[in-house]
């Protein structure tokens, strides 16, 4: 008599092969993101409500609260989300390394959550495995300013989205541009190539492209290698003094910045995009330009002074440019580690939004 059991075994194995445990079948997780005023680092309350520093270049989760000298399995927490609200709390196991507390961590932070795309030990990879979601991050960094309801708060969705702002739809589908992620000397972080270099007010600067640009949440401001910084400042000075920006009145530099201006004069040109100053573009080729307007370029250092928030890199920086946190605030970044792409929106303030507009009210 025919025995169906072997055939059933084959069918079962076939289904298992077609349905790996890593399939993206779960719900993404969401956490709030805050900016620490003292360190300019961004944190999320992932460890029993205590903050972990978010590090796009970090390869692992590192904790200061464990006693082991090697590693540990810990429990992290966030909320499942539909992209519009948190839905319910989720706790999940994560492998972490143990490290002594570093002096530059924000007060109360208990470690660092590495989010690098190319490692299996990063928070992004571990959430993808445990929650069966895409290895993808939707990140909207807040400023350290105030909102009508308190401190500015951003949002991170581990699993990639959607990310829906009330009455404005899913902003992961409203991108201003995309660019492929590239590698740089085996570094674990996120890098793109500015294939056309950098432009100031539409004019390419003296340093020809392509230029490799690293995205960094642990660098407060964009840092350019000296061979790129010099031509950019020269082009900036030319644009600022060319007659299109008569309100730009230069004042004494305030470290670490070299180009500072009387902000009481700049305020006459204030708009939703920030102060009216020369625009800077990372020319990404067919994927569009990453455009930096006054809201992401000018740092208010005191009540009367605003400075160009771009600095000369220290020696040893490999990438031509490191795009710092300030230049990524209040715009949505979609970092897809599986498809190796970066997507980004325009500066949200320009359309009357900020990263603080995400609704963190638990869905009914």
N, C-alpha and C positions, 0 to 999 in steps of 0.2 A: 504494500500500500504506500502511496506517495506521502512523504512526511513534509509538511509545510514549514517546519521549524527552521531549517537552514535558510530558506528563502526569506523568512521573516527577519532572521539575523542580518542578512544582507541588506534588506530594506532599512532596518534600524540603523545600521552603520552608515548607510547612504544619507539618511536624514541628518544624522549627527555631523557628517562631513559638510553638509550644506548649511548647517546651522551652528556655527562656532559660537563659543561662549562670549566672544568679543563682538558679536553682531550688535549694531546700534538699535536696541529695542527698548531701552529704558528711558527714564526722564532725566533731562539735564538737571544739574544742581546750581543754585544761585547763592551768592553771598554779597553782603554789602562790602564796599571798599571805602576806606577813609584815608586821608592824607595827614601824616603827622607833621605838625608845624615845625617842630624842632629839628627833624632830620630830613624832611621832604620825602620820606619813604611812604609807600602805600601798604596798608594792611587789611586783612580780612579776618573776622572772628571765627576761625576754623577749628581751634583746639579748645573744646569745652568753653566756648565763648571768649577765650583769650586770643589775641591777634597773632597771626603769622605774617611776616613781611612777604609780599608778592614779588618774585624775582623772575623776570622773563628769561634771564640767562642761567638760572639755577637748574642743575641737573637732578637734584634730590630734594626731599623734605628733610630739613635739619632742625632738631629740637635742642633746647637748652635745659629741659626739665627732666631728662632721663638720666639714670645713673650708670648705664652701661657705657663701656668705652668704644663699642663698635656700632651697634644698631639696635633697633627695637621695633616692635609692632605696636602702633598706637591707634587710637580711635579719633577720627575727625568727624565734624558735623557741619551740615549745611542744610538747605531746604531744596526739595524737589520743586521744579517750576514748570509752568506752561509758557513761560516767556513774558507773561503779563504780571503775575503775582507769584509769591511763594505759595506752595500748596501744602506741604507737611514736612516736618523735620526728618532728616535722614542721617544716620550714623553709619560709618563704614570704616573698615580696617585699612591701615596704610603703613607701609614700611618706611621707617625714617632712620636717619643717622643721628648720632649724638655729638654735640659740639659744645665747647664752652661758650658762655655768653659773650658776644662781641660788644665793644663799647658804643658802637654806632647804632645799635638797635633802638627803636622807639621804646619809651617807657611802657612796661606791661607786656611787650612782645615776648613770646616764648619760643621763637624760632623763625625759620624762613621756609616758605613754600616755593620750591623751584618749579617753574612752568615751562621749561625748555622743551622743544618739540621732538628732539632726537634721542631722548633717553627713555628707558622703561621704568625709571624710578622717580620721575617727576610727578607732581600732584596731578597734572593733566593726564598722564598715562595711567596712573592708578585709578583715577575717577572713571576713565574710559573703560577699564577692565571691570571694576566692581559694579558700576552702574549700567554697563552695556550701552554706552553713549559714544558719540563720535569723539575722536581725539582732536578737539576743537575748542577754542576759547573765544567768547565774546566779552571784550573788556572795555569798560567806559570809566576812565580815571577821573576822579573829582578834583576840583581845585581846593585850596585851603580857605576859600571864602565862606561867607555866610549865606543862607537862604532864609526865606520867611519862616521856615519851621526849625531852624537851627543850623548846625554845621553842614557843609556840603558833603554829600555821600554819593559815591559812585556805585557801580554794580559790575560783578563778574558772573558770567554763566559758563560753567564748565560742562561742555557738551555742545556748545556753540550756538545756542539760540533755539527759537526766535528770541529777540529782545524787543519788547513792545512798550512804547511810551503811550500813556493814556491819550486816546483820541487822535493819535498820530501814526499808528500802525507799527509794523515790524521793520525796524531800522537795519536789520541784517540784509534786507532786500532793497535798501535805499542807499547803496554805496556810491561814493563819488569816484572810486577807483579801486583797482586791484593790482597786485604785483606778485610774481613768483618769489618764493623764498629761495635763497641761495646759501651755499656753505662758505665758511671762511676758516681755513686751517684746522678743521675738525672741532671748532668751537660749538657748544651745544645750543646757543641761543638763536634768535630770529634775525635774519639778515635779508635785505633786499638790495638790488642794484639800481642806483640812479643812473640809468643808461645814458641820459643826456646831461648828467652833472647837476649843477645847482644854478638857478636863475634868480636874479634880483630885479623886480619890476619888468619881468619878461626877457631880460638880457642875461645870457649865460655868463657866468663868471670866468675868470682867466684859467682856472684849473679845468682841463677837459675831462669829460666823463669817459667810461662809466666809473661811478664811485660806489663802493660797498658801504651800506648804511646799516648799523646795528640798532635794534630797538631795545631800550633799557629803561626799566622801572626803578633802577637803583642809582641812575645818574640824574640829578635834579634838572639839569639843563643840557641842551645839545652841545656837544663838544666836537670841534673840528680839528683834524690834524693841522699843524702849522702851514703846510703847503696848500691847504684848502681854506683855512681861516683867513690868511692874508688877502687873497683875492676876493673873498666874500666881503670883508670889511671895506676894502677899496671900492667895490661895486655899491655897497650900502651907502658909503659917504657920498659917492657920485650921485646916486638917486636922491638922497636926502637933501642935497644942496642944489638940485637941478631946477628948482622953481615949482615943482609940483607939491611940495610939502613945506610951505612957508612958516608953518607953526612949529617946526622942529628946531628948537633952540638948545644947542649943546651946552651941557654943564659938566662939572668935574666928575670923573669916573668914580664909581662905587664898586669896590672889589666884590666878586670876581669879574665884574663886567667892565668893558672898556668904552662902550658907547652909551652915554646917559644923556637924558633930555629933561627940560623943564616940563613936568607933566601938567602944570596949570595952563600952559600954552597948548599942549597936545590935546587937552580936553575939549577944545573947540571943534575937533574933528572926531569925537567919540561916537561910535556907532555900535550896532549889535556885534560887529566883528572886532571891536576894541579900538584902540587908538589908530588914527589914519597915518600909517607909516609905510615905507616900501614893503611890498609883498615878496616873500621868499618861497620858491618852489623847488622841491626835489623832483626832478624831471625823470619820471619812471617809464617813459616810452609809451607803448600802446596801452598800458594800464592806467594812464592818467597821471596827473601831477599830485603830489602831496603838498598842499598849499598851506603856508603859515602866514596868517594875518596878524594884526596887532594884538588880538586877544591871546594868541599863543606865542608871540615873539617878545612882547614888552613886559618886563617884570617891574611891578610897583615896589621900589625899595624903601620909599618913605612918602610922606604926603605930597611932596613937591617934585619927586624925581622918579622917572621910569627909565629902565635900561634895556638895551637889546640883550635878551637872555640866551645868548650864544657865546661860548667861551672857547679859548684855545686849549686843545687837549694837552694833557701831560705827555711826556715822552713815553713811548712804548705802546700807545694806542695803535692797534692793528688796522681797524676799520677806518676808512677816510672820514666817516662821521658816525657819531653815536647820537641817535635821536633820543633826547632826554624826556623825563616825565612831563615837564612843563609843556613841551611841544606836542604832547599826546593827550593832554587833559581836555575834557568836554568834547570828545569825539569818540565814536564807537570804532574799535578795532576788532576785526574778525580774523583770528589767527588759526588757520586750518593746518594742523600738523600732518594730516593724512594726504591732503591734496597739495600740500606745500605751497600755500598761497596766503597772502595778506590782503584783506579787504579793509577799507576805511571810509568813513563818512566825511562830510564837510564839518567844519567847526560848528557844533550844535547851537551855540549861542546865536549864530547868524540866522537860525530859523526859530528863535525864541525858545530854545530848549537848553537843558544842561543834563549831565549825567545824573543829577539829583532828581530828575523827573521820574525815574523808575518807581513804581508803586510797590513798596515793601509790605503793604497790608496783606496778611494771610488771607488767601481766598476762602470764601465761605464754603 
